[in-house]
Amino acid sequence: MRLTVKDNGSGFSAECLESVFDPAVTVRPAVPAARELAGRLGGFARVESVEGIGTAVHLYFCRADPSAKSTRQLREEVPSTRAAAA
């Protein structure tokens, strides 16, 4: 399954796009956070961007298997995210 969020903002330059998932470099912290979320759920993220036109963030998720662990069990196993002090 894929979830896509698009905007028609300024987009990323090619240089910025190379480090878009690095939380220490990017100016849009939601992008690395979205990638982390997808990864914790067994998926991945991709970003498409054209400078001056906008950006699309695609989050890909694996479909749940009926025999898989419940969401509650997975929540208990996955450590919570902590905000770093600035």
Secondary structure as UniProt FT lines:
FT   STRAND          2..7
FT   HELIX           14..18
FT   TURN            19..21
FT   TURN            23..25
FT   HELIX           30..40
FT   TURN            41..42
FT   STRAND          44..50
FT   TURN            51..53
FT   STRAND          54..60
FT   TURN            66..67
FT   HELIX           71..77
//
